[in-house]
Amino acid sequence: MVTCFLRYVIDPYKVSEFEEYARMWIPLVNKFGGQHNGYFLPSEGASNIALALFTFPSLADYETYRKASMTDPDCLRAFQFAEDTRCIISYERNFFRPVFGDDMF
């Protein structure tokens, strides 16, 4: 299992556009075999930082999703929406593996 952690720098005047973008991606990640854990929008503190977390069974499954997203019409619409609205200034992507306690199995 691998979780992708995305940290976005967003335009603080376009939070609603970013939220629309986020709502596009949640079902798309799930469509390609991932489990979306949600987007997290600014509330208190920095007004230009948003986060997203989603999990795939393996890094190979994530890579399959990434490749498929480059040709999927719904994904392409989401990419285009972000470009058209310019709600995302930059982002960084990191991957994490979970550690569970003994009582989790």
MITORKOL-64008 format. One line per 5 residues: number of its first residue (from 0); for each residue x, y, z of N, C-alpha, C, O. Coordinates in steps of 0.001 Angstrom, whole numbers. Layout:
N
NUM) X,Y,Z,X,Y,Z,X,Y,Z,X,Y,Z; ...
This chain:
105
0) 842,-1174,0,0,0,0,889,1239,0,1890,1308,713; 499,2212,-815,1242,3465,-876,237,4621,-907,-755,4574,-1634; 507,5649,-114,-354,6825,-81,379,7992,-713,1520,8298,-363; -290,8630,-1640,237,9824,-2292,-249,11029,-1497,-1444,11186,-1247; 691,11867,-1109,410,13097,-370,738,14249,-1309,1883,14414,-1730
5) -278,15043,-1633,-82,16208,-2489,-247,17470,-1658,-1226,17633,-929; 724,18352,-1782,658,19666,-1132,598,20699,-2244,1523,20836,-3045; -509,21418,-2274,-733,22428,-3301,-513,23826,-2739,-871,24107,-1595; 69,24685,-3536,14,26122,-3311,-1042,26605,-4291,-889,26481,-5506; -2119,27161,-3741,-3237,27581,-4577,-3394,29098,-4524,-2881,29762,-3624
10) -4107,29621,-5498,-4437,31043,-5476,-5511,31241,-4409,-6598,30675,-4531; -5241,32022,-3373,-6220,32174,-2284,-7519,32846,-2726,-8515,32800,-2003; -7518,33463,-3893,-8729,34078,-4422,-9517,33116,-5302,-10567,33468,-5839; -8996,31888,-5445,-9653,30891,-6295,-9867,29569,-5561,-9777,28493,-6153; -10151,29669,-4271,-10387,28453,-3483,-11608,27707,-4011,-11598,26477,-4063
15) -12653,28421,-4400,-13852,27733,-4910,-13543,26995,-6214,-14077,25910,-6446; -12702,27558,-7053,-12307,26869,-8283,-11476,25627,-7953,-11645,24579,-8576; -10578,25751,-6972,-9795,24592,-6572,-10704,23518,-5990,-10501,22333,-6253; -11695,23907,-5211,-12632,22922,-4654,-13373,22194,-5776,-13590,20985,-5683; -13757,22894,-6813,-14410,22252,-7964,-13457,21254,-8622,-13859,20145,-8976
20) -12206,21649,-8783,-11174,20760,-9323,-11037,19515,-8451,-10982,18399,-8967; -10982,19700,-7142,-10842,18582,-6210,-12009,17611,-6357,-11814,16395,-6378; -13213,18149,-6459,-14395,17292,-6592,-14371,16493,-7893,-14973,15422,-7970; -13687,16998,-8907,-13534,16236,-10161,-12649,15010,-9953,-12927,13937,-10487; -11576,15179,-9170,-10566,14130,-9052,-10938,12986,-8118,-10484,11860,-8320
25) -11752,13249,-7105,-12059,12185,-6145,-12638,10951,-6835,-12124,9854,-6614; -13676,11072,-7657,-14183,9867,-8321,-13219,9299,-9368,-13257,8104,-9659; -12364,10141,-9927,-11420,9646,-10940,-10363,8745,-10318,-10031,7702,-10882; -9835,9130,-9170,-8863,8267,-8481,-9519,6928,-8148,-8927,5867,-8347; -10745,6993,-7639,-11458,5771,-7293,-11734,4922,-8541,-11658,3695,-8487
30) -12050,5571,-9654,-12321,4874,-10921,-11128,4022,-11351,-11306,2954,-11936; -9927,4488,-11065,-8715,3786,-11493,-8125,2897,-10402,-6951,2533,-10463; -8937,2548,-9403,-8493,1567,-8416,-7876,2117,-7150,-7422,1353,-6298; -7852,3433,-7013,-7330,4028,-5792,-8436,4248,-4777,-9614,4029,-5058; -8042,4676,-3617,-8977,5071,-2571,-8647,6510,-2205,-7620,6777,-1582
35) -9518,7437,-2593,-9254,8833,-2283,-9586,9087,-825,-10652,8696,-349; -8682,9738,-118,-8863,10039,1300,-9279,11489,1524,-9411,11934,2664; -9483,12222,433,-10011,13567,518,-9010,14667,210,-7794,14475,237; -9576,15820,-82,-8838,17069,-218,-9077,17869,1052,-10129,17749,1679; -8119,18667,1421,-8200,19482,2623,-7885,20919,2225,-6772,21239,1808
40) -8890,21772,2363,-8782,23161,1918,-8432,24073,3082,-8626,23706,4241; -7917,25259,2780,-7553,26193,3843,-8746,26506,4740,-9876,26664,4276; -8465,26589,6022,-9485,26961,6995,-8918,28047,7907,-9297,29214,7804; -8024,27661,8783,-7295,28611,9619,-5834,28539,9207,-5383,27507,8709; -5104,29597,9404,-3696,29597,9024,-3529,30049,7581,-4242,30932,7104
45) -2583,29436,6901,-2270,29831,5517,-3505,29699,4632,-4219,28698,4688; -3742,30707,3826,-4922,30704,2946,-4617,30169,1560,-5493,30140,695; -3377,29744,1343,-2992,29311,-2,-2427,27884,-41,-1773,27509,-1013; -2672,27096,997,-2167,25720,1039,-3353,24765,1105,-4250,24928,1932; -3346,23777,231,-4354,22718,235,-3617,21381,150,-2491,21305,-342
50) -4268,20342,634,-3663,19011,655,-4613,17991,49,-5826,18198,12; -4053,16896,-423,-4844,15750,-878,-4090,14485,-517,-2860,14446,-525; -4850,13460,-202,-4280,12146,116,-5094,11086,-611,-6323,11102,-562; -4414,10166,-1284,-5095,9010,-1841,-4149,7830,-1849,-2929,7983,-1905; -4742,6642,-1792,-3976,5421,-1594,-4214,4446,-2745,-5330,4310,-3246
55) -3152,3780,-3144,-3220,2685,-4120,-2591,1445,-3493,-1758,1556,-2593; -2984,273,-3963,-2411,-951,-3393,-892,-1030,-3510,-235,-1636,-2663; -329,-420,-4557,1122,-446,-4756,1542,758,-5590,708,1428,-6200; 2833,1021,-5606,3358,2091,-6457,3132,1760,-7927,2887,2656,-8735; 3211,483,-8277,2947,67,-9665,1502,392,-10054,1250,844,-11171
60) 554,165,-9142,-847,510,-9424,-1011,2016,-9587,-1773,2469,-10440; -307,2788,-8781,-347,4234,-8918,186,4655,-10289,-404,5511,-10949; 1288,4061,-10712,1877,4405,-12011,920,4049,-13156,845,4776,-14147; 197,2945,-13027,-803,2577,-14031,-1889,3647,-14104,-2307,4046,-15191; -2338,4105,-12945,-3323,5183,-12888,-2788,6452,-13550,-3483,7073,-14354
65) -1564,6836,-13217,-980,8056,-13794,-932,7972,-15313,-1266,8934,-16004; -517,6829,-15825,-436,6658,-17284,-1832,6733,-17904,-2024,7398,-18922; -2795,6059,-17300,-4164,6071,-17830,-4780,7466,-17753,-5562,7843,-18625; -4435,8238,-16716,-5012,9572,-16554,-4600,10523,-17675,-5277,11521,-17923; -3515,10224,-18338,-3024,11101,-19401,-3840,10986,-20690,-3694,11811,-21592
70) -4697,9968,-20779,-5520,9800,-21978,-7014,9717,-21674,-7829,9750,-22596; -7384,9610,-20415,-8795,9508,-20038,-9486,10858,-20243,-8992,11873,-19752; -10615,10895,-20954,-11290,12176,-21232,-11695,12953,-19975,-11577,14178,-19953; -12167,12270,-18936,-12564,12972,-17712,-11357,13560,-16994,-11431,14665,-16458; -10263,12840,-16981,-9036,13356,-16375,-8507,14544,-17166,-8067,15538,-16588
75) -8553,14435,-18489,-8085,15540,-19323,-8919,16797,-19083,-8386,17906,-19094; -10228,16627,-18865,-11081,17784,-18545,-10668,18420,-17216,-10650,19644,-17089; -10340,17592,-16237,-9907,18121,-14937,-8583,18871,-15071,-8423,19960,-14519; -7633,18285,-15805,-6361,18971,-16044,-6601,20326,-16719,-6002,21333,-16344; -7489,20333,-17722,-7765,21560,-18469,-8446,22602,-17583,-8166,23795,-17694
80) -9334,22150,-16710,-10003,23066,-15789,-8978,23785,-14911,-9056,25000,-14733; -8032,23048,-14370,-6995,23659,-13533,-6164,24660,-14330,-5809,25730,-13836; -5866,24293,-15559,-5088,25207,-16408,-5882,26465,-16747,-5353,27576,-16693; -7152,26284,-17096,-7990,27427,-17471,-8228,28381,-16295,-8200,29599,-16469; -8460,27833,-15111,-8761,28683,-13953,-7503,29181,-13250,-7548,30168,-12516
85) -6392,28506,-13473,-5121,28866,-12843,-5265,28917,-11313,-4690,29776,-10645; -6043,27979,-10790,-6251,27935,-9341,-5068,27307,-8610,-4896,27524,-7411; -4254,26530,-9321,-3081,25889,-8715,-1838,26645,-9147,-1578,26807,-10339; -1079,27103,-8175,175,27796,-8474,1300,26778,-8612,2098,26848,-9546; 1360,25830,-7674,2362,24763,-7737,1912,23625,-6835,993,23775,-6029
90) 2566,22498,-6983,2270,21368,-6102,3496,20482,-5986,4393,20510,-6828; 3509,19701,-4923,4558,18696,-4750,3880,17387,-4370,2852,17374,-3694; 4469,16303,-4813,3907,14979,-4615,4921,14128,-3861,6088,14054,-4246; 4471,13487,-2786,5310,12572,-2015,4523,11296,-1755,3292,11296,-1781; 5245,10211,-1506,4621,8917,-1271,5029,8388,97,6175,8524,527
95) 4057,7783,762,4278,7262,2101,3706,5856,2207,2754,5501,1512; 4302,5066,3087,3774,3735,3389,3316,3744,4840,3956,4360,5692; 2224,3071,5119,1684,3117,6477,2410,2169,7431,3017,1181,7016; 2332,2493,8694,2761,1614,9779,1534,1465,10662,986,2454,11150; 1107,228,10866,-72,-50,11690,352,-694,13002,1363,-1393,13071
100) -430,-449,14024,-196,-1121,15304,-666,-2566,15214,-1400,-2930,14295; -242,-3384,16167,-598,-4804,16185,-2100,-5022,16230,-2588,-6027,15714; -2847,-4103,16834,-4280,-4270,16954,-5026,-3944,15657,-6250,-4065,15613; -4328,-3540,14619,-4955,-3189,13356,-5173,-4414,12460,-5876,-4311,11454; -4596,-5558,12794,-4702,-6735,11913,-5700,-7719,12420,-5910,-8760,11798
